[in-house]
Amino acid sequence: MPDVLAVSARSIGDLLTTAAGRLHGLVPDPGREARALWAAAAETRVGDIWLQRGRVPADAAVARFCDALEQRLQGVPFAYATGHAAFRALDLLLDCRALIPRPETEGLVDLALQHARSGVAADLGTGSGCLALALAVEGSFERVVAVERDPGAAALARENVRRIAPPVPLDVREGDWCAPLAGAMYHVIVANPPYLTSAEYARLDPSVRDYEPRAALESGVDGLLATRAILATAAPYVAPGGALLLEIDERRAPAVQEIAGAHGWARTQIHADLFGRPRYAVVQPGEDD
């Protein structure tokens, strides 16, 4: 435990005050940041901390808190520093093997469940497993398949499957996009593929570029390499009446529609996120596909 915190560990309140002082000038709201770090370390709710401020903190929680604080002071993103990320109703284990889930991606789950709540679902490029697990927990699917080509991310997804224990089978398969889907058809397929251009990736804030996996963010010179690969191969795996749902870059919605049409998809609808930005593409094959 760092000395400056060791002398402040007489109470949770003292610990938080000292931590907030160390965070001053590094984050917009040091007090709030300190409370959020303690909530993660102590596995409690932020709203309960005020009632606990006078208590002597447990040594194990203090050790976790100090470790997370030191990482934040070095610029490590909050989710990686604490080892957890919230996604809809899920508490996910997270580290630098996978992208940090964004609020925009939660909207993809809503769209998918509006389209289909039963049958079989798949998630391409699952990362932490956030989309696949949300579908498995919130839908009524017979089973869910999660695909991930990076072995480290696939291992993390399996850790989250074991931790959350969804009510339906969730199979994490390793492979490139649609290849592991062979042998079945799916009523809904979701994907949040990388969609930044190489130039856009180079301009990212260091808090993202230096920590989050590049392969989950960058997708070639036009930002569409992964999206193009999915649209080129997914149609044979979509069940009649089913759909493929993609998170997309708001600047490239017309290009996604054009690519879908070129690969024979019969219908493409663009949906806005909560901020009114074109964020999701829902594509469907023709009736005879």
C-alpha positions as CSV (number, residue, x, y, z in Angstrom):
1,M,0.0,0.0,0.0
2,P,1.5,3.4,-0.8
3,D,2.6,5.3,2.3
4,V,0.4,8.3,1.6
5,L,-2.7,6.1,1.7
6,A,-1.5,3.9,4.5
7,V,-1.6,6.7,7.0
8,S,-5.1,7.7,5.7
9,A,-6.7,4.3,6.1
10,R,-8.1,4.9,9.6
11,S,-11.5,5.3,7.9
12,I,-13.0,5.0,4.5
13,G,-13.6,8.7,4.5
14,D,-10.0,9.5,5.2
15,L,-8.9,7.1,2.5
16,L,-11.2,8.8,-0.1
17,T,-10.1,12.3,0.9
18,T,-6.4,11.5,0.4
19,A,-7.1,9.7,-2.9
20,A,-9.2,12.6,-4.2
21,G,-6.2,14.9,-3.4
22,R,-3.9,12.8,-5.4
23,L,-6.4,12.7,-8.3
24,H,-6.8,16.5,-8.3
25,G,-6.0,18.0,-11.7
26,L,-6.0,14.6,-13.4
27,V,-9.7,14.0,-13.6
28,P,-12.7,16.3,-13.8
29,D,-14.2,15.3,-10.4
30,P,-11.6,13.8,-8.1
31,G,-14.1,13.1,-5.3
32,R,-16.4,11.3,-7.5
33,E,-13.6,9.3,-9.1
34,A,-12.3,8.2,-5.7
35,R,-15.7,7.1,-4.6
36,A,-16.2,5.1,-7.9
37,L,-12.8,3.4,-7.4
38,W,-13.7,2.5,-3.8
39,A,-17.0,1.1,-4.9
40,A,-15.3,-1.1,-7.4
41,A,-12.6,-2.2,-4.9
42,A,-15.0,-2.8,-2.0
43,E,-17.7,-4.3,-4.2
44,T,-20.3,-1.9,-2.9
45,R,-22.6,0.7,-4.4
46,V,-21.4,4.3,-4.7
47,G,-24.6,5.5,-3.0
48,D,-23.8,3.4,0.1
49,I,-20.4,4.9,0.6
50,W,-21.6,7.9,2.5
51,L,-23.1,5.6,5.2
52,Q,-19.7,3.8,5.4
53,R,-17.3,6.7,5.6
54,G,-16.6,6.3,9.3
55,R,-15.8,2.6,9.0
56,V,-12.3,1.1,9.1
57,P,-11.6,-0.2,5.6
58,A,-10.8,-3.9,5.1
59,D,-7.2,-4.5,4.2
60,A,-8.0,-6.5,1.0
61,A,-10.3,-3.7,-0.3
62,V,-7.6,-1.1,0.5
63,A,-5.1,-3.1,-1.5
64,R,-7.4,-3.3,-4.5
65,F,-8.2,0.4,-4.2
66,C,-4.6,1.5,-4.0
67,D,-3.7,-0.6,-7.0
68,A,-6.6,0.8,-9.0
69,L,-5.7,4.4,-7.9
70,E,-2.1,4.0,-8.9
71,Q,-3.1,2.8,-12.4
72,R,-5.5,5.7,-12.8
73,L,-2.7,8.1,-11.8
74,Q,-0.6,6.6,-14.7
75,G,-3.5,7.1,-17.1
76,V,-4.9,3.6,-17.3
77,P,-8.6,3.8,-18.2
78,F,-11.0,3.3,-15.3
79,A,-12.4,0.0,-16.5
80,Y,-9.0,-1.5,-16.9
81,A,-7.8,-0.1,-13.6
82,T,-10.7,-1.6,-11.7
83,G,-11.0,-4.8,-13.8
84,H,-14.7,-4.3,-14.3
85,A,-17.1,-2.6,-16.8
86,A,-20.9,-2.2,-16.7
87,F,-22.9,-3.1,-19.8
88,R,-26.6,-2.8,-19.5
89,A,-27.4,-5.0,-16.5
90,L,-24.1,-6.8,-16.6
91,D,-21.0,-6.5,-14.5
92,L,-18.2,-7.7,-16.8
93,L,-14.6,-8.6,-16.0
94,L,-12.4,-6.5,-18.2
95,D,-8.8,-5.9,-19.1
96,C,-6.7,-4.8,-22.0
97,R,-7.5,-8.0,-23.9
98,A,-10.8,-6.4,-25.0
99,L,-12.3,-3.1,-26.0
100,I,-14.1,-1.2,-23.2
101,P,-17.8,-1.4,-24.0
102,R,-19.4,1.9,-24.9
103,P,-22.9,3.1,-24.1
104,E,-23.7,3.4,-27.8
105,T,-23.2,-0.4,-28.2
106,E,-26.1,-1.0,-25.7
107,G,-28.5,0.3,-28.4
108,L,-27.5,-2.6,-30.6
109,V,-29.0,-5.0,-28.1
110,D,-32.3,-3.1,-28.1
111,L,-32.5,-3.3,-31.9
112,A,-31.6,-7.0,-31.9
113,L,-34.3,-7.9,-29.3
114,Q,-36.8,-5.8,-31.3
115,H,-36.1,-8.0,-34.3
116,A,-35.9,-11.4,-32.6
117,R,-36.0,-12.6,-29.0
118,S,-36.0,-16.4,-29.8
119,G,-34.2,-18.9,-32.0
120,V,-30.5,-18.7,-32.3
121,A,-28.3,-15.6,-32.0
122,A,-24.6,-14.9,-32.8
123,D,-22.2,-12.1,-31.9
124,L,-19.2,-11.5,-34.2
125,G,-16.0,-10.1,-32.7
126,T,-17.4,-10.6,-29.1
127,G,-14.4,-9.1,-27.2
128,S,-15.4,-9.2,-23.6
129,G,-18.6,-11.0,-24.5
130,C,-20.8,-8.0,-23.7
131,L,-23.2,-8.3,-26.6
132,A,-23.5,-12.1,-26.6
133,L,-24.1,-12.1,-22.8
134,A,-26.7,-9.3,-23.0
135,L,-28.6,-11.3,-25.7
136,A,-28.4,-14.5,-23.7
137,V,-29.6,-12.8,-20.5
138,E,-32.3,-10.6,-21.9
139,G,-33.6,-12.6,-24.8
140,S,-35.3,-16.0,-24.9
141,F,-32.9,-17.6,-27.4
142,E,-32.3,-21.3,-27.5
143,R,-28.6,-20.6,-27.6
144,V,-26.1,-17.9,-28.4
145,V,-22.7,-18.2,-30.3
146,A,-20.0,-15.7,-29.7
147,V,-17.1,-15.5,-32.2
148,E,-13.7,-14.0,-31.4
149,R,-10.5,-14.4,-33.4
150,D,-8.1,-13.1,-30.7
151,P,-7.3,-16.0,-28.2
152,G,-6.9,-13.6,-25.3
153,A,-10.2,-11.8,-25.9
154,A,-11.9,-15.2,-26.3
155,A,-10.5,-16.4,-23.0
156,L,-11.8,-13.2,-21.3
157,A,-15.3,-13.8,-22.9
158,R,-15.3,-17.3,-21.5
159,E,-14.4,-15.9,-18.0
160,N,-17.4,-13.6,-18.2
161,V,-19.7,-16.5,-19.4
162,R,-18.6,-18.5,-16.3
163,R,-19.0,-15.4,-14.0
164,I,-22.5,-14.4,-15.3
165,A,-23.8,-17.9,-16.0
166,P,-26.5,-17.0,-18.5
167,P,-29.7,-19.0,-18.6
168,V,-29.1,-20.4,-22.1
169,P,-26.0,-22.0,-23.6
170,L,-23.4,-19.5,-24.8
171,D,-20.6,-21.0,-26.9
172,V,-17.5,-18.9,-27.4
173,R,-15.8,-20.0,-30.7
174,E,-12.4,-18.8,-32.0
175,G,-12.2,-17.8,-35.6
176,D,-12.5,-15.0,-38.1
177,W,-15.9,-13.4,-38.3
178,C,-18.4,-15.8,-39.9
179,A,-16.2,-18.8,-40.3
180,P,-17.1,-20.5,-37.0
181,L,-20.8,-20.1,-37.7
182,A,-20.8,-23.0,-40.3
183,G,-23.4,-25.6,-39.9
184,A,-26.3,-23.5,-38.5
185,M,-28.4,-20.5,-39.3
186,Y,-29.1,-17.6,-37.0
187,H,-32.2,-15.5,-36.4
188,V,-30.1,-12.5,-35.4
189,I,-26.4,-11.8,-35.8
190,V,-24.9,-8.8,-34.2
191,A,-21.4,-7.2,-34.5
192,N,-19.5,-4.2,-33.3
193,P,-16.6,-4.4,-35.7
194,P,-13.7,-2.0,-35.7
195,Y,-14.6,1.0,-37.9
196,L,-11.9,3.7,-37.6
197,T,-9.6,4.6,-40.4
198,S,-5.8,4.3,-39.9
199,A,-5.6,8.1,-39.8
200,E,-8.5,8.4,-37.3
201,Y,-6.8,5.8,-35.0
202,A,-3.5,7.8,-35.1
203,R,-5.4,10.8,-33.8
204,L,-7.2,9.1,-30.9
205,D,-6.7,10.3,-27.4
206,P,-3.8,8.5,-25.8
207,S,-6.1,7.2,-23.1
208,V,-7.7,5.1,-25.8
209,R,-4.9,4.6,-28.3
210,D,-2.3,3.5,-25.7
211,Y,-4.4,1.0,-23.9
212,E,-7.3,-0.5,-25.9
213,P,-6.6,-3.2,-28.5
214,R,-5.8,-1.6,-31.9
215,A,-7.5,-4.5,-33.7
216,A,-10.8,-3.7,-32.1
217,L,-10.6,-0.1,-33.2
218,E,-8.8,0.3,-36.6
219,S,-10.2,-1.2,-39.8
220,G,-7.9,-0.2,-42.7
221,V,-7.5,3.0,-44.7
222,D,-11.3,3.6,-45.1
223,G,-12.5,2.2,-41.8
224,L,-14.6,-0.4,-43.5
225,L,-12.3,-3.5,-43.8
226,A,-14.1,-5.5,-41.1
227,T,-17.6,-4.3,-42.1
228,R,-16.9,-5.3,-45.7
229,A,-15.7,-8.7,-44.7
230,I,-18.8,-9.4,-42.6
231,L,-21.2,-8.2,-45.2
232,A,-19.4,-10.3,-47.8
233,T,-19.9,-13.6,-45.8
234,A,-22.8,-13.4,-43.4
235,A,-25.8,-13.8,-45.6
236,P,-25.8,-17.6,-45.8
237,Y,-26.0,-17.8,-42.0
238,V,-29.0,-15.6,-41.6
239,A,-32.3,-17.6,-41.1
240,P,-35.4,-16.6,-43.1
241,G,-36.8,-13.4,-41.7
242,G,-33.6,-12.9,-39.7
243,A,-31.2,-10.0,-39.8
244,L,-27.6,-8.9,-39.4
245,L,-27.1,-5.8,-37.1
246,L,-23.9,-3.8,-37.2
247,E,-22.7,-0.9,-35.2
248,I,-21.2,1.6,-37.7
249,D,-19.3,4.9,-37.8
250,E,-21.8,7.7,-38.1
251,R,-19.7,9.2,-41.0
252,R,-19.9,6.0,-43.1
253,A,-23.6,5.1,-43.1
254,P,-24.0,5.7,-46.9
255,A,-20.8,3.6,-47.6
256,V,-22.2,0.7,-45.5
257,Q,-25.5,0.8,-47.4
258,E,-23.6,0.8,-50.7
259,I,-21.4,-2.2,-49.6
260,A,-24.5,-4.1,-48.4
261,G,-26.2,-3.6,-51.8
262,A,-23.1,-4.7,-53.7
263,H,-23.0,-7.9,-51.7
264,G,-26.6,-8.7,-52.5
265,W,-28.4,-7.8,-49.3
266,A,-32.0,-6.9,-50.1
267,R,-32.7,-4.4,-47.4
268,T,-30.5,-2.0,-45.3
269,Q,-32.0,0.3,-42.7
270,I,-29.9,2.8,-40.7
271,H,-30.9,3.6,-37.2
272,A,-29.8,6.4,-34.9
273,D,-28.3,6.1,-31.5
274,L,-29.6,8.1,-28.4
275,F,-27.7,11.1,-29.7
276,G,-29.4,11.1,-33.1
277,R,-26.3,9.9,-34.9
278,P,-26.6,7.1,-37.6
279,R,-25.1,4.3,-35.6
280,Y,-26.6,1.0,-36.5
281,A,-27.2,-0.8,-39.8
282,V,-29.9,-3.6,-39.9
283,V,-29.4,-5.6,-43.1
284,Q,-31.5,-8.5,-44.4
285,P,-31.1,-10.9,-47.3
286,G,-33.8,-11.4,-49.9
287,E,-36.5,-14.0,-49.3
288,D,-34.8,-16.5,-51.6
289,D,-31.3,-16.2,-50.1
